[in-house]
Amino acid sequence: MKKITILLSMLLMCALSANAQNYDWAVGFRGGVRTSGMTVRHNISAYNAWEGSFSASYDEGYHFTGYYDFMAPVIGEGFTFYYGPGVHLGFGSEYFAFGIDGIVGLEYQVPSVPIAFSVDYRPSLNFVEDFAFFGDIDFGFGVKFCF
Protein backbone atom coordinates (compact mmCIF):
# COMPACT_ATOMS: atom_id res chain seq x y z
CA MET A 1 0.00 0.00 0.00
CA LYS A 2 2.91 2.30 0.77
CA LYS A 3 4.35 1.77 -2.73
CA ILE A 4 1.02 2.62 -4.37
CA THR A 5 0.76 5.82 -2.32
CA ILE A 6 4.27 6.86 -3.33
CA LEU A 7 3.57 6.09 -7.00
CA LEU A 8 0.32 8.06 -7.00
CA SER A 9 2.06 11.01 -5.30
CA MET A 10 4.82 11.03 -7.91
CA LEU A 11 2.31 10.86 -10.76
CA LEU A 12 0.33 13.73 -9.23
CA MET A 13 3.41 15.96 -9.00
CA CYS A 14 4.28 15.26 -12.63
CA ALA A 15 0.75 16.04 -13.78
CA LEU A 16 0.12 19.35 -12.04
CA SER A 17 1.26 21.38 -15.05
CA ALA A 18 0.52 18.85 -17.78
CA ASN A 19 -2.28 18.61 -20.30
CA ALA A 20 -3.77 15.21 -21.04
CA GLN A 21 -3.91 13.67 -24.47
CA ASN A 22 -6.94 11.64 -25.45
CA TYR A 23 -6.65 8.25 -27.12
CA ASP A 24 -8.99 5.81 -28.82
CA TRP A 25 -7.04 2.57 -28.32
CA ALA A 26 -4.43 1.37 -25.85
CA VAL A 27 -2.51 -1.91 -25.76
CA GLY A 28 -0.27 -2.96 -22.91
CA PHE A 29 0.63 -5.19 -20.03
CA ARG A 30 -0.74 -5.49 -16.48
CA GLY A 31 1.23 -7.12 -13.72
CA GLY A 32 -0.90 -8.16 -10.80
CA VAL A 33 -0.75 -10.10 -7.57
CA ARG A 34 -3.12 -12.80 -8.85
CA THR A 35 -3.29 -12.27 -12.62
CA SER A 36 -0.91 -10.74 -15.13
CA GLY A 37 -1.16 -10.39 -18.88
CA MET A 38 -1.97 -8.35 -21.96
CA THR A 39 -4.69 -5.68 -21.97
CA VAL A 40 -6.54 -3.84 -24.72
CA ARG A 41 -8.73 -0.80 -24.13
CA HIS A 42 -11.02 1.07 -26.51
CA ASN A 43 -12.44 4.41 -25.36
CA ILE A 44 -15.90 4.67 -26.89
CA SER A 45 -16.53 8.12 -25.41
CA ALA A 46 -14.98 10.49 -22.88
CA TYR A 47 -16.80 8.60 -20.11
CA ASN A 48 -16.96 4.94 -21.26
CA ALA A 49 -14.58 2.26 -22.51
CA TRP A 50 -14.39 -1.43 -23.33
CA GLU A 51 -11.43 -3.24 -21.83
CA GLY A 52 -10.26 -6.80 -22.38
CA SER A 53 -7.47 -8.81 -20.89
CA PHE A 54 -5.80 -12.12 -21.49
CA SER A 55 -4.17 -13.25 -18.25
CA ALA A 56 -2.13 -16.09 -16.90
CA SER A 57 -3.34 -16.78 -13.37
CA TYR A 58 -1.46 -17.91 -10.30
CA ASP A 59 -2.52 -21.55 -10.81
CA GLU A 60 -1.13 -21.71 -14.37
CA GLY A 61 -4.50 -21.31 -16.07
CA TYR A 62 -5.61 -18.73 -18.61
CA HIS A 63 -8.40 -16.17 -18.29
CA PHE A 64 -10.16 -13.96 -20.78
CA THR A 65 -11.85 -11.03 -19.06
CA GLY A 66 -13.97 -8.23 -20.50
CA TYR A 67 -14.94 -5.01 -18.70
CA TYR A 68 -17.22 -2.09 -19.41
CA ASP A 69 -15.52 0.92 -17.79
CA PHE A 70 -17.09 4.13 -16.57
CA MET A 71 -14.52 6.94 -16.44
CA ALA A 72 -14.23 10.33 -14.74
CA PRO A 73 -11.37 12.86 -14.65
CA VAL A 74 -9.92 13.30 -11.14
CA ILE A 75 -7.01 14.91 -9.25
CA GLY A 76 -5.60 16.86 -12.20
CA GLU A 77 -5.29 16.76 -15.93
CA GLY A 78 -4.16 13.41 -17.25
CA PHE A 79 -5.68 11.40 -14.39
CA THR A 80 -8.78 9.27 -14.93
CA PHE A 81 -10.67 7.24 -12.33
CA TYR A 82 -12.42 4.20 -13.80
CA TYR A 83 -14.68 1.44 -12.52
CA GLY A 84 -17.09 -1.08 -13.94
CA PRO A 85 -18.46 -4.60 -14.26
CA GLY A 86 -17.04 -7.48 -16.22
CA VAL A 87 -17.15 -11.21 -16.94
CA HIS A 88 -14.41 -13.82 -17.16
CA LEU A 89 -13.87 -17.17 -18.80
CA GLY A 90 -10.97 -19.27 -17.56
CA PHE A 91 -9.49 -22.64 -18.28
CA GLY A 92 -6.52 -24.72 -17.30
CA SER A 93 -5.33 -28.29 -17.49
CA GLU A 94 -7.87 -29.43 -14.89
CA TYR A 95 -10.54 -26.73 -14.63
CA PHE A 96 -13.00 -24.45 -16.39
CA ALA A 97 -14.17 -21.19 -14.83
CA PHE A 98 -16.87 -18.62 -15.51
CA GLY A 99 -17.90 -15.65 -13.38
CA ILE A 100 -18.36 -11.95 -12.88
CA ASP A 101 -15.72 -9.33 -12.23
CA GLY A 102 -15.29 -5.74 -11.19
CA ILE A 103 -12.61 -3.17 -11.76
CA VAL A 104 -11.64 0.01 -9.92
CA GLY A 105 -8.56 1.95 -10.96
CA LEU A 106 -6.67 5.15 -11.60
CA GLU A 107 -4.89 5.90 -14.88
CA TYR A 108 -2.39 8.59 -15.75
CA GLN A 109 -1.68 9.38 -19.38
CA VAL A 110 1.69 11.01 -19.97
CA PRO A 111 1.06 14.14 -22.09
CA SER A 112 4.32 14.19 -24.09
CA VAL A 113 4.41 10.50 -25.08
CA PRO A 114 1.65 8.01 -25.98
CA ILE A 115 1.95 6.02 -22.75
CA ALA A 116 -0.51 5.53 -19.88
CA PHE A 117 0.14 4.05 -16.43
CA SER A 118 -2.55 2.55 -14.23
CA VAL A 119 -3.10 0.97 -10.83
CA ASP A 120 -6.21 -1.09 -10.27
CA TYR A 121 -8.08 -3.59 -8.15
CA ARG A 122 -9.99 -6.45 -9.82
CA PRO A 123 -12.24 -8.56 -7.58
CA SER A 124 -14.00 -11.56 -9.15
CA LEU A 125 -16.66 -14.08 -8.23
CA ASN A 126 -16.40 -17.49 -9.83
CA PHE A 127 -19.62 -19.46 -10.49
CA VAL A 128 -18.46 -22.52 -12.46
CA GLU A 129 -15.92 -25.09 -11.25
CA ASP A 130 -15.61 -23.71 -7.72
CA PHE A 131 -17.89 -21.06 -6.28
CA ALA A 132 -15.29 -18.65 -4.95
CA PHE A 133 -14.67 -14.96 -4.38
CA PHE A 134 -11.23 -13.65 -5.28
CA GLY A 135 -11.44 -10.14 -3.94
CA ASP A 136 -8.70 -9.66 -1.47
CA ILE A 137 -5.54 -9.92 -3.53
CA ASP A 138 -5.78 -8.83 -7.18
CA PHE A 139 -4.11 -5.42 -7.22
CA GLY A 140 -2.03 -4.57 -10.26
CA PHE A 141 0.02 -2.03 -12.17
CA GLY A 142 -0.35 -1.49 -15.92
CA VAL A 143 1.53 0.21 -18.72
CA LYS A 144 -0.19 0.85 -22.07
CA PHE A 145 0.82 2.25 -25.44
CA CYS A 146 -1.91 4.67 -26.60
CA PHE A 147 -2.92 5.41 -30.18
N, C-alpha and C positions, 0 to 999 in steps of 0.2 A: 504494500500500500504506500510505503514511503517513496518507493521508486516512481510510482505513478504520479504522486503529488509533485515530485521534483520535475518529472517530464512535463506535466501540464503547466507548471510555473515557468519553465524555460520556453515552452511554446507560446505562452501568453506574452512574455517579454518580447519575443521576436515579432509578435503580431501587432503590437500596439500602434505601430506606424505603417503597417502594411495594408495593401488593398487585395482583396481576394479575387482569384480568377474563377470563373465558372467552368465546368466541364460537363460533357455529355456521358462519356464512358471512362471507366477506370479499371485497370487490371493490376493485380498485385498478389502479395503474399501476406498471410496472417499467421503469426506464431502464437499459440495459445497453450494454456496449462493442460487442457484435455484434448483439444483438436487443433491441428495446424494444417494449412494448405493454401491452395490458390483461391482468389476471390475475383469476382467480376461485378461491377456496379454500373447501372444505367440510370442516370437522373432523368426522370420523365417530366419533371417540372421543378420549380425552385423549392418545392416542399415535399416531393415524393420521389422515391427511387425503388427500383428492383435490384436486389442483390442476390447473388448466388455464390456458393462455395463448394469446392470439392476438397474434402479433408481426410487425412489419415488420423484415425483416433488412437487413443492410448492402448487399446487392445488389438492393434494391428488390423483393424477393419477399415472400411471406406464409407464415407458419408457424403451424400449430396444434400445440400440444404438450400432452400430458397426463402428469401425474406421480402416483405413489402415494408419499406422504411418511410417513416414520417420524419421530416427534417425541419429544424428551426435554427436560425443564426443565434449565437450566444457569445458571451464574453467580449469579443472584439471581431473585427473583420478577419475573415479567413477561418473562423471556428464555426462548426456546425454540430449541433446536438441531434442525434437520430435515435429512433426507437421504432419497434414494430414487431408484428407477428411473423411466424414462418412455419415451415414443415420440413421434415427430414426423412430421408430414405437411406438406410445403412445396411451393409452386408459385410460378412467376413467369412472365414473358412468354416465356421460352425454356427453362424447366426444370421438372422434377418431382422432389421429394425425399421419401425415406422413410428413417427410421433410429431408433436408440435414443438415449436421453438419460440424464443423471444430474443430480441436484441436491444441493447441500450449502449450507446457509445458517443464518443466525442471525436470529431475529425478536424484536422488542421490542414488546409491546403496552402502550400508555400507559394507566394505570389510570383516570384521570379523564375520558378522552374515548374514543370508540370508534374509535381509530386505531392501526394497527400499522405499524412500520417494519421493513424487512428488508434484509440484504445477502446475496448468494448468488453461487454459482459454478455454471454450467450447461454441462458438457462434452457433446458429442454426436458420434455416429458415424453418418455417412450411408452407406446401402447402395445406394440407387437414384440414378440420374443420374451422380454421381461418388462413388466410394468415398473418403471423406475423414473425418478426425478434426478436429473443431473444439473443442479442449480448452484451448487456451492463452490465450484472450482473452475469454471471455464472463462477466465479472463484472458484477454489477448491483446497483442500489439500488431498493427498492420501498416504496410507501406504499399502505396499504389501509384502506378504511372497513369496520369490523367490525359485524356485527349478528347 
